[in-house]
Amino acid sequence: MDQDKARVEYEEDNMENGFQKTFGWFLVVNRISGNDFTKHEYIYQKNVVEILNQLTFLIMYDLEQQRLQKKAMGKVS
């Protein structure tokens, strides 16, 4: 049974990596635009450093929200 679970996890990992390879930069722009395609052109005009700073903020914000949710549920001290 563990072999099956490992295989499923491996296949999920491959699909995720393939998706990221195919849509890498688009994923970043889409995330920063809040999934609003009409804002993509504006983001493409921005400096790469600004884009990466914003993306870093969004990732850290998500992680903090997850931590707070776990804490509220009594899973993290």
Rosetta blueprint (number, residue, H / E / L):
1 M L
2 D H
3 Q H
4 D H
5 K H
6 A H
7 R H
8 V H
9 E H
10 Y H
11 E H
12 E H
13 D H
14 N H
15 M H
16 E H
17 N H
18 G H
19 F H
20 Q H
21 K H
22 T H
23 F H
24 G H
25 W H
26 F H
27 L H
28 V H
29 V H
30 N H
31 R H
32 I H
33 S L
34 G L
35 N L
36 D L
37 F H
38 T H
39 K H
40 H H
41 E H
42 Y H
43 I H
44 Y H
45 Q L
46 K L
47 N L
48 V H
49 V H
50 E H
51 I H
52 L H
53 N H
54 Q H
55 L H
56 T H
57 F H
58 L H
59 I H
60 M H
61 Y H
62 D H
63 L H
64 E H
65 Q H
66 Q H
67 R H
68 L H
69 Q H
70 K H
71 K H
72 A H
73 M L
74 G L
75 K L
76 V L
77 S L
